Each structure stands twice: as C-alpha cells, then as structure tokens.
C-alpha cells in the first residue's frame, strides 16, 4: 500500500494486515512537530526540536501561546516517527531531505530511497521581460523569507530602479511592511492578496526577469523553483533543501545565496539586471531544457517501479 503524508497512523494498521507499506515523505513530520526544519538554527540550551518549534511559531505566527503549546506537543512527532519506522520503504523527494531525516532518525536511514516528484504541467510561455520586475510567490511567510526580501529590495531600490511583484500578501504585518516600502519607493511593489488560479502565476512569470526565492527552511523539493526553471524564469534562490539539486549544473546554480544573507541576494539581483533581454531568454530556454532532462519522467517512473517491487 502506498501511504502519502499525514496518513502515518495507517502504517501499523496496514502492517497488521500483512501488507507491504511504501510511505512517501514530503516534509519532516517524523522528526519535527511543525513538519519544517529551519536552516542553521542557533539557540543555545534548547534541544533541536524545541528550537525549531519556538522559532517557527514566534516568527511565522508571532504567537507566544502557540510557541508554548507547540513545545508541549513536540513529543507527538515521535508518534509519527514510530509509525514511519514500521514502513518497508520510505520515499523522500530530495537527497537533502533524505540526509536530514536520516541524520535525525538513524533508524529510518536504510529504508529511504530518493525519488524526485514528477514535473508539474507547465504551459508554453512567451516571455516579455523588457522591464525590471522580480517575482516573489512565498506570500506572508517568515520562513519563506519575506523579511529577507523586504530588506534586500529596499537596498536594491536605493541603488537602482526595479519592480517587485509579490503574491499571497494577506498577513497584516507583511502587507503593512511592503505597503510602507511601496509608498517610500513610488510604487515599486505590486501586491496581490490572492490570485484566481495558478495560471495567474504563470502570467506574472511572463513579465518577470527572475523569481526571488529567499526561503530559510529546508524545503524538500520546492515546486516554485521547478516551475520557474520550466517557464524560463531564472530563480535567485537560497541554498536550502532540494534547491541546489534542482538548479545544479545550470546558470541558476550561480544565483544561489546563503539563506538570510541580504547582501548576497542584492548582488544576485544586480547581476540579473545587468543581463540583456536576449541573454535572459537564451538562459531561460537552457534552464527549461536542463530541468526536463534532469527530471525525466520515464526515469522517475522506473525509480517508482523499483521502490514498489523491492
């Protein structure tokens, strides 16, 4: 039986029926109560799971009560871990995710196989990148790097002209932050609280020079970066999770920056702005082709067959 994420309690039930279980991990729930692992956590005197939970709740939701409740509930991740260890095969979606899970839960390491997710369906886009627009799709999220983007965009706009398109800006604190920046920099930001459908995101890609992906958590295999590569929008992404695996060996690998490093992000954006429209189009085509080859669907199918027939 194939069991996707959040269905961990089914594992022992299926094993009792004498069936083989293939468990598919898309996050870090077996080792983290909030299912996320923050990059390079440093809080002295706290166990790792409590560090992650406290930082997550305080930064993402600005809630002391949630942080307190979360620390009390962190032991419940052990239940997911206890169910996970009973699976016969565990699929992770990136090498980095497998490394983190295997390091935190050594008893799972030998059962893990890395199988990349299939590529999403992407329309063919005709890019129109005469302007200087950067696209951000992380929304009102601290762990997606909203504060990093705010500081980096402020520094960049003090030096030169640029535009920023931001989606899912619904949370008050971030909406207010970028609204204030927008007033200060004469409408340099276009904020969207919500989009009608995902096709609207692709329309925004059409007029964007680059995707800015400043995440500070170890995202297993972020589709936002994969989609960006497939539509020919160069991602300027933080070096977290599966991102280096997605962009490895391509021009986008040179656009990686250390998570939370504002100056590095500004430097990458300035580099992109120095490229001509033709250079961006040619680079985008190369990124798309490289991604299609790296995530070849027939190869992924063979990997899946191997997992289920093992």
Secondary structure, DSSP 4 states (H G I P E B T S, - for coil): -EE-TT-TTHHHHHHHTT---EEE-SS-TTT-TTS--BTT---TTS-HHHHHHHHHHHHHS--HHHHHHHHHHGGGHHHHHHHHTT-SEEEESSHHHHHHHHHH-HHHHTTEEE-PPPPPP---------S-EEEE---S-TTTTHHHHHHHHHHHHHHS--EEEEE---SHHHHHHHHHHHHHTTS-EEEES--SSTHHHHHHHHT-SEEEE---B--SS-HHHHHHHHTTPEEEEBS-TTHHHHHTTSGGGGG-B-TT-HHHHHHHHHHHHTS-HHHHHHHHHHHHHHHHHHT-HHHHHHHHHHHHH-
